[in-house]
Amino acid sequence: MTERVGVDVVVAVHDTSRPIARAVRSVLDHNGEGVRLTVVCHELDADDVAAVLDPAHRDRVRLLEHRDGRRSPAGPFNAGIDAATADYVGVMGSDDTLAPGAISSWYWLAEKHRADAVVARLEHADGRVVPTPPTRPFRRGLLDGVRDRLSYRSAPLGLVSRAAISRLGLRMDPEVPVGEDVGFVTRLWFGGRVVLDRTGPPYRIGDDATDRVTLATRPVAEELAFVRRLLERPWFRALGLDERRAVCVKLVRIHLFGIVLNRPDPAWWTEAERAALAATGRALLAAAPGVEAVLSLADRALLDRILDGAGDGATLLSLARARRRHGTPRTLLTRDPLRLLAREAPLRLMTASVLVR
């Protein structure tokens, strides 16, 4: 009798030097019941990928070749999702692993709540917790995209129902080199039934990759192309103001500010790069008027210099580092005292992040 497949797991690999055998082992040896595993070989021959798998696993893995001439993982993940037929789909990177029992925990939670998505608990390989999303403390059951700050989870790690993928038209964006999954999850978080597996076995993020696409240094316009494309989506524009603010405050904090800190050479910040950064900042504020009100004093200082163009590279970097001095008054207080205890203001956000365990 053929075992019923309840979950399709899709792993994308672009280099046979990646620990793909480890990822496969974590699925098939500890999560394999009712699961079909597809490894999408991105610009690789399936035989070459099969050769690096454990011999006992080769016949249990569906190897799917995908060639699109792009560096983005969007293409192989879309191909793997398109090939899925189970009720739920999970995606994972070739450097990552699943703790024993993770898929079963996600599956039964999805069934219990008739969920469109289950958000996995994340850990680094050394056991450090990844505190996203900073949901309402101790929240059980269905989550709310705004109240549970779901935008801070930028990847669909866990399970997504194929029905929701079809209903919402979810696709990874192959036109951008990074951030290809942000639009996918944003529409899911605000259009689907979402639950968090708060205490179950985690998805473990591998820390041994040295050539992740997301680590490459690119021009600002290229790096933040996914932000502009997201803001232009008709479905995004149709979201309520509170929803757009919830998305854009995360994009400002993590991506707009993060790109400064990740380019620590002041000379890199030419006039053209600073202008591209300012353009993205203005687009975010236009998409969600008032979003800046919940930012800390330190955040606002950096945002002001980004927008007015008055800060050279050294100034931007100094302000970007200052906003990372968590717990100091300038990183906790807002310009408007009435916004001090807002949901997205630093005090409540940091408290919720600490309680993610």
HELIX and SHEET records of a PDB file:
HELIX    1   1 ILE A   20  LEU A   28  1                                   9    
HELIX    2   2 ALA A   46  ALA A   51  1                                   6    
HELIX    3   3 PRO A   55  ARG A   60  5                                   6    
HELIX    4   4 ALA A   74  ASP A   82  1                                   9    
HELIX    5   5 ALA A  102  HIS A  113  1                                  12    
HELIX    6   6 LEU A  150  TYR A  152  5                                   3    
HELIX    7   7 ARG A  162  LEU A  168  1                                   7    
HELIX    8   8 VAL A  182  GLY A  191  1                                  10    
HELIX    9   9 VAL A  213  LEU A  215  5                                   3    
HELIX   10  10 VAL A  220  GLU A  223  1                                   4    
HELIX   11  11 ALA A  225  GLU A  232  1                                   8    
HELIX   12  12 PRO A  234  ARG A  237  1                                   4    
HELIX   13  13 LEU A  241  LYS A  250  1                                  10    
HELIX   14  14 LEU A  251  LEU A  256  3                                   6    
HELIX   15  15 PHE A  257  LEU A  261  1                                   5    
HELIX   16  16 PRO A  266  TRP A  268  5                                   3    
HELIX   17  17 GLU A  271  ALA A  287  1                                  17    
HELIX   18  18 VAL A  291  VAL A  294  5                                   4    
HELIX   19  19 LEU A  297  ASP A  308  1                                  12    
HELIX   20  20 GLY A  313  ALA A  322  1                                  10    
HELIX   21  21 PRO A  329  LEU A  332  1                                   4    
HELIX   22  22 PRO A  337  ARG A  339  5                                   3    
HELIX   23  23 PRO A  346  VAL A  354  1                                   9    
SHEET    1   A 7 VAL A  61  HIS A  66  0                                        
SHEET    2   A 7 VAL A  35  HIS A  42  1                                        
SHEET    3   A 7 VAL A   7  VAL A  13  1                                        
SHEET    4   A 7 TYR A  88  GLY A  93  1                                        
SHEET    5   A 7 GLY A 158  SER A 161 -1                                        
SHEET    6   A 7 ALA A 117  VAL A 119 -1                                        
SHEET    7   A 7 VAL A 194  LEU A 196  1                                        
SHEET    1   B 3 THR A  97  LEU A  98  0                                        
SHEET    2   B 3 TYR A 203  ILE A 205 -1                                        
SHEET    3   B 3 LEU A 122  HIS A 124  1                                        
END                                                                             
